């Protein structure tokens, strides 16, 4: 369900080629109280998007810009609590929020751009 201030479907977030394969990119959409901090992950030809908020303490996952993946780029890492999440569905496999999930943001790739999906 769309919340007030969420970007409208079709809103362009970035060009696909701005994200390494595999790789991640953090960004914000909107301003002020409508600001939405998200991150995108590109892996195996797919793009995944999540709110940049750890379900353990509601803190950002990245301590450094665009650093959301483990060193081997196989999992999402919370830089604050070392929680590990699956890339494909945001499910936490270890750490203080094990069993919880990141909040997914629906995206699609259209005309070389990553966009908010309907």
C-alpha positions in Angstrom: 0.0 0.0 0.0 1.4 3.4 -1.0 1.9 5.8 1.9 1.8 9.6 1.8 5.0 10.9 0.5 6.1 7.6 -1.2 7.4 8.1 -4.7 4.8 7.5 -7.4 5.0 4.5 -9.6 7.2 5.2 -12.6 9.5 7.6 -10.6 13.0 7.2 -12.0 15.6 6.4 -9.2 18.8 6.0 -11.3 20.2 4.5 -14.5 20.8 0.8 -14.3 24.4 1.2 -15.3 25.0 3.3 -12.2 24.9 0.1 -10.1 27.8 -2.4 -10.4 27.0 -6.0 -11.2 27.0 -7.2 -8.4 26.8 -4.1 -6.4 24.7 -1.7 -4.4 23.7 2.0 -4.4 22.0 4.0 -1.7 19.8 7.0 -2.6 17.0 9.1 -1.3 13.7 10.1 -2.9 11.8 13.1 -1.8 12.6 15.7 0.8 11.9 16.5 4.4 9.3 14.3 6.1 8.6 12.7 2.7 12.2 11.6 2.3 12.6 7.9 1.6 16.1 6.4 2.1 16.4 3.3 0.0 19.2 1.1 -1.5 19.3 -0.9 -4.7 21.2 -4.1 -5.2 22.0 -5.5 -8.6 22.9 -9.2 -8.8 22.5 -11.9 -11.5 20.6 -9.5 -13.8 18.0 -8.6 -11.2 17.6 -5.4 -9.2 16.3 -5.5 -5.6 15.3 -2.4 -3.5 14.8 -2.0 0.3 14.3 0.8 2.7 17.6 1.7 4.3 16.5 0.8 7.8 17.6 -2.2 9.9 14.6 -3.9 11.5 16.6 -4.4 14.7 17.0 -0.7 15.7 15.6 1.3 12.8 19.1 2.6 11.9 20.7 2.9 8.5 22.5 -0.2 7.2 25.4 1.6 5.6 28.2 3.2 7.6 29.8 4.3 4.3 28.1 5.4 1.1 26.9 2.5 -1.1 28.4 -0.2 1.3 25.5 -2.6 1.8 27.0 -5.9 0.8 29.4 -8.4 2.5 32.9 -8.5 1.2 32.1 -11.5 -1.0 28.9 -9.6 -2.2 26.6 -12.6 -1.4 24.6 -11.0 1.4 23.4 -7.6 2.7 25.2 -6.5 5.8 24.0 -4.1 8.5 27.2 -2.0 9.2 25.9 -1.2 12.7 24.9 -4.6 14.1 26.5 -7.1 11.6 23.1 -8.6 10.8 23.1 -10.5 7.5 20.2 -10.5 5.1 19.5 -12.5 1.9 19.7 -10.3 -1.2 16.7 -11.9 -2.9 14.1 -11.2 -0.2 15.7 -9.2 2.6 15.3 -12.0 5.2 17.7 -11.7 8.1 19.6 -15.0 8.5 21.8 -13.9 11.5 22.3 -11.1 13.9 20.0 -9.4 16.4 17.1 -9.3 14.0 17.3 -12.9 12.8 13.9 -14.0 11.4 12.8 -10.4 10.5 13.1 -8.8 7.1 14.0 -5.6 5.4 11.1 -3.7 3.9 11.1 -4.2 0.2 10.5 -1.3 -2.3 9.0 -2.5 -5.6 11.1 -1.5 -8.5 11.4 -2.3 -12.2 13.9 -1.7 -14.9 12.5 0.2 -17.9 14.4 1.8 -20.8 17.7 1.4 -18.8 16.3 3.2 -15.7 15.4 1.7 -12.3 11.9 3.0 -11.5 9.4 2.6 -8.7 7.0 -0.2 -9.8 3.2 -0.1 -9.4 
